[in-house]
Amino acid sequence: MTTKAELACVYSALILVDDDVAVTGEKIQTILKAANVDVEPYWPGLFAKALEGVNVKELISNIGSGVGAAPAVGVPAAAAPAAADAAPAKEEKKKEEPEEESDDDMGFGLFD
């Protein structure tokens, strides 16, 4: 029963977000009643509190982005520093590539 209740609340919240309506416990409960889904009374409020201050549309569109996707769920402000840290890491890898080529110049090879 818990899984059905969670899924129903998730779908209700997604419907509200898609219609650009604020996600509240009362509105989730209204959708659940209209869909004739019975859940424990604490589920709608729990989901409303969990989504408070979260941009769900941005969260959905960034699910497969890779870097910074997991921290963005809990702390939206943490996504910007994580993305900023990712850029220097790529630059460092580019600097290391010429050093790897210099190993070939020293006569070290796989088939020597």
N, C-alpha and C positions, 0 to 999 in steps of 0.2 A: 504493500500500500504506500510506503514511503516514496518509492521510486515514482509511482504514478503521480503522487502529490507534487513532488519536486518538478517533474516534467511538465505538469499542468501549469505550475507557477512560472516556469521558464517561458513557456509558450505565451502565457498571458502577458508577461513583462515584454516579450518581443513584439507582441501586437501593439501594446501601448507605445513602445519606442518607435515602431514603424509609423504610427499615426501622429507622432510628435506630441504625445500626451505625457504629462508627468507620471512617473511610476510611483503609485502609492498603494498601500495595503488595501484600501477601500476599492480602488479601481481594479486591482487584481482580483479581489473577491467578487466584484460585479461581473467580470468576464467569466470567472469560474462558475458563478451561478447561471449565467446565460448559456454556458456550455453544458450545464447539468453535471458538473464535476464536484464531488464532495471531497474536501480536504480538511485537515485539522485547522482550527481557527488561527493558529500561530504562523502557518506557512506564508500567507500573503504578506504579513507584516515583516517577517524575516527576510523575504526576498526584496521588499521595498527598502529596508534598511541596508541590505547588502549592495543595492544598486544606487544608493544615495550618493550623489556627487560623481558618478561614473558616466562617461560618455559611451554608451553601449554601442552606438553606430560606429564610432572610431575603433572600439574594441573588436567588433566583429570584422571590420575591414582590415585590421592588422593582425589577425590570427596567424597567418602564414608568413609574416614578415621576418621571422627569425630573431634577430638581435633585439633584445629589450621587450619581447612579447610577453614573457612570463611576469616580470615585475610590473608591467603596465596594468595588470589585472588588479593587484592590491593597492598599488601606489601610482596614480597617474603621473605625478610629478617626477617619478624616478625614470621615466622613459627618456626624457631629454638628456640627462647625464649619461645614461647607458649608450645612447646613440652617439654622443660626443666622444665617449671613450672608444667606440668602435672604429672611428676614422683614424686616430693615431696608430692603432694596431695594424691597420692595413698599410699605412705608410712605413712602419717598421719592417714589415714583411718585404716590401719593395726594396728597402735598403739592404736586406740580407741576401737577396737574390744575386747581386753581383759578387758577393763573397763566395757563394757556392760555385760560381763559374771560375773563380780564381783557383779552386781546388783542382780543376781540370788542367790548368796551366802548370801545376807543380808536378805533373806526371802521375798522379794517382788515378787509376782507372779500374773499372770492374774486371776487365779482361786482361790486365797486365800480369 
